Amino acid sequence: MKVMKLIRLQRNANIQASENPLAWMTTFNDLMTNLLVFFVLLFSMGSLDGSRFSHFQKGLQSAMGVLNEGRNSAEGVISDKPSNATKPAEESKPEAAPREDFQTLAQAQGLEAVYTAKGLHLTLNDELLFSSGSAKLTPQGFSMLDKIAAVIKPLNRAIRVEGHTDDRPIATERYPSNWELSTARAISVVNYFISRGGIAPYTLSAVGYGSVKPRMPNDTDQHRAMNRRVEIILGPTNPGQSGT
C-alpha cells in the first residue's frame, strides 16, 4: 500500500510539473528585478554630489522652519550675497564678516541683534535714540545709527524700520497720540539712514505701531521701557531700484 501511495504522489507531481514547466521563472524574475534595483541605488548614491545635496537639505529645512534660528541655514538668508546652488562648493562659502559685525553691535547697551529664520532683527531701546515724548534723535542716537548704517548698507537688503511705544497716552500739539509719535520716530531713523548713512531710499520703509505690538505686558515700568523701542528688520536682497 505504501508503495502504491508513493507511486500515486509521484504521478501527481509529474502532472503538475507538466502543466506549468516555467513556474520557477516567476521567482527568478523577481530576484533579478530586486538585484537590479539594488545596484541602481548603489550607483546613484555613489555619484551624488555631497555639497549640492547638503545645500538642498538645508534649504528644505529652512522652508519648513526646522532650523535652529538660522544658524545652519543656506547662504543668502543672512549673508550679503544671494544663494546660488549652481556655484561650485569652493565659491559658495558663507560670508562671516556681517555676522561678526552684528555680534559686535549686539554688545552695545540698549541694542539687541537676533538672527532668525527670516533674517536679522535689531531692537533699540527708545532711550538710546530719543528723549521722552520726542522724535528728535539724540547725539547718542547719531553714534549708534552711524555704526548700524555702516554694517547694513553693503548688504543691499530691504530695511524696515518700526516704531513702538508703551500704553501710556500722549496728547501734544505735535503728537496727538502714540501712533503719531511711533511713526515720527521710525521716519527719523529712515531719514538719518538716507542723509547720513548713505543708504538708498528705495531699500527703506517706515511704520509706526503705537502701543499695539508690545513685547511685554504694560504692567511695570521695566516692561513699559522694553515696549518703547525701534526695530530695524533686514529683509530680502534688493535686486535694484523699485520700478526699474
C-alpha positions in Angstrom: 0.0 0.0 0.0 2.8 2.4 0.9 4.5 1.7 -2.5 1.2 2.5 -4.3 0.8 5.8 -2.4 4.3 6.9 -3.3 3.7 6.0 -7.0 0.4 8.0 -6.9 2.1 11.0 -5.4 4.9 10.9 -7.9 2.4 10.8 -10.8 0.6 13.8 -9.4 3.8 15.8 -9.1 4.7 14.9 -12.7 1.3 16.0 -13.9 1.6 19.4 -12.1 5.1 19.9 -13.4 4.0 19.2 -16.9 1.1 21.7 -16.6 3.4 24.6 -15.8 7.1 23.8 -16.6 8.1 27.5 -16.4 6.7 28.3 -12.9 10.2 28.7 -11.5 10.8 31.7 -13.7 8.4 33.9 -11.8 10.6 33.6 -8.7 13.7 34.1 -10.7 12.4 37.2 -12.4 11.5 38.8 -9.0 15.0 38.1 -7.8 16.6 39.7 -10.8 14.4 42.8 -10.5 15.3 43.2 -6.8 19.0 42.9 -7.7 18.7 45.5 -10.5 17.0 48.0 -8.2 19.7 47.4 -5.5 22.5 48.1 -7.9 20.8 51.2 -9.3 20.5 52.6 -5.8 24.2 51.9 -5.1 25.2 53.7 -8.3 23.0 56.7 -7.5 24.4 57.1 -4.0 27.9 56.7 -5.2 27.6 59.5 -7.8 25.6 62.0 -5.6 27.2 65.5 -5.2 27.5 65.8 -1.5 27.8 69.6 -1.4 24.7 70.1 -3.6 22.7 67.6 -1.5 23.7 69.4 1.7 22.7 72.8 0.2 19.3 71.3 -0.9 18.8 69.7 2.5 19.4 73.0 4.4 17.2 75.0 2.1 14.4 72.5 2.5 14.8 72.6 6.3 14.7 76.4 6.3 11.5 76.4 4.2 9.9 74.0 6.8 11.0 76.2 9.7 13.1 73.5 11.4 16.5 75.2 11.5 17.9 76.5 14.8 17.3 80.2 14.4 19.1 80.4 11.0 22.5 79.4 12.3 22.6 76.4 9.9 20.7 77.9 7.1 21.9 78.1 3.5 23.8 81.1 2.2 21.6 84.0 1.3 19.4 84.0 4.5 21.7 86.3 6.4 24.8 86.8 4.3 25.5 89.8 2.0 25.1 87.7 -1.2 22.1 85.7 -2.5 22.2 81.9 -2.6 23.4 80.2 -5.8 23.2 76.4 -5.8 24.9 76.2 -9.2 28.2 77.6 -7.9 31.0 75.1 -7.0 31.4 74.4 -3.3 34.6 76.5 -3.1 32.7 79.5 -4.4 29.7 79.2 -2.1 31.4 79.8 1.2 29.1 81.8 3.6 30.3 85.3 4.5 31.4 85.6 8.1 32.0 89.4 8.3 28.4 90.5 8.6 27.7 88.1 11.4 30.8 89.3 13.3 29.9 92.9 12.8 26.4 92.4 14.1 27.7 90.5 17.1 29.9 93.5 17.9 26.9 95.8 17.7 24.9 93.4 19.9 27.3 94.2 22.7 26.2 97.8 22.8 23.9 98.6 25.7 20.3 99.1 24.7 20.6 97.2 21.5 19.7 93.6 20.6 20.7 91.8 17.5 19.0 88.5 16.9 19.3 86.1 13.9 16.1 84.3 12.9 15.0 82.0 10.1 13.8 85.2 8.3 17.0 87.2 8.7 18.4 89.8 11.1 16.3 91.7 13.6 17.7 94.7 15.5 15.9 96.2 18.5 16.9 99.5 20.0 15.7 100.9 23.3 14.0 104.3 22.7 16.2 105.9 25.4 19.2 105.2 23.2 17.8 107.3 20.4 15.2 109.8 21.7 14.3 111.9 24.6 10.9 111.2 26.3 8.0 112.2 24.1 10.3 113.3 21.3 11.1 112.0 17.8 14.4 114.1 17.6 17.5 111.9 17.6 20.0 112.4 20.4 23.8 112.6 19.9 24.0 109.1 21.4 21.4 108.0 18.8 23.5 109.5 16.0 26.5 107.5 17.1 24.6 104.2 17.2 22.9 104.7 13.9 26.2 105.5 12.3 27.5 102.1 13.4 24.4 100.3 12.2 24.3 102.1 8.8 28.0 101.2 8.2 27.1 97.5 8.6 23.8 97.2 6.9 24.5 99.4 3.8 26.8 96.9 2.0 24.3 94.1 2.4 21.8 95.7 0.0 18.8 94.5 1.9 15.3 95.8 2.2 15.2 97.6 5.6 12.0 98.1 7.5 12.1 100.5 10.5 9.3 100.1 13.1 8.4 102.5 15.9 6.8 101.2 19.1 5.6 102.8 22.3 4.1 101.7 25.7 0.5 102.2 26.6 0.8 105.5 28.3 -1.2 108.1 26.3 0.4 111.2 24.8 -1.5 114.2 23.7 0.6 117.1 22.5 0.1 119.5 19.7 2.7 117.7 17.6 1.9 114.2 18.6 -1.8 113.7 19.4 -1.3 110.0 20.1 1.3 107.3 20.3 0.5 106.5 16.6 2.0 109.8 15.5 4.9 109.6 17.9 5.9 106.0 16.9 5.6 106.8 13.2 7.7 110.0 13.6 10.4 108.1 15.3 10.6 105.5 12.6 10.7 108.2 10.0 13.5 110.0 11.9 15.6 106.8 11.7 14.9 106.3 8.0 15.8 110.0 7.2 19.1 109.6 9.1 20.0 106.4 7.2 19.4 108.3 4.0 21.1 111.6 4.8 24.0 110.5 6.9 24.2 106.7 6.3 24.1 106.9 2.5 21.6 104.1 2.3 19.4 104.1 -0.8 15.9 105.4 -0.1 14.2 102.6 -2.2 15.5 100.0 0.3 13.9 101.7 3.3 10.4 101.8 4.7 9.0 103.2 8.0 5.9 102.3 10.0 4.6 103.2 13.5 2.6 100.7 15.6 2.0 102.8 18.7 1.4 100.5 21.6 -0.5 97.7 19.8 2.5 95.3 19.5 4.1 95.2 23.0 7.0 92.9 23.8 5.9 92.6 27.4 2.6 93.4 29.3 2.4 97.0 30.2 2.2 96.3 33.9 5.5 97.6 35.3 7.9 100.4 34.5 10.5 97.9 33.4 8.1 96.2 31.0 7.0 99.6 29.6 10.6 100.5 28.9 11.1 97.3 26.9 8.0 98.2 24.8 9.3 101.6 23.9 11.6 100.7 21.1 12.7 101.0 17.5 13.1 97.8 15.5 15.2 97.5 12.3 14.4 94.4 10.3 16.5 93.3 7.3 14.5 91.5 4.6 15.4 90.0 1.2 18.1 91.3 -1.1 17.1 94.3 -3.2 17.9 93.4 -6.9 17.6 97.1 -8.0 15.7 100.3 -7.6 12.0 99.9 -7.3 10.2 100.5 -10.6 13.2 100.0 -12.7 
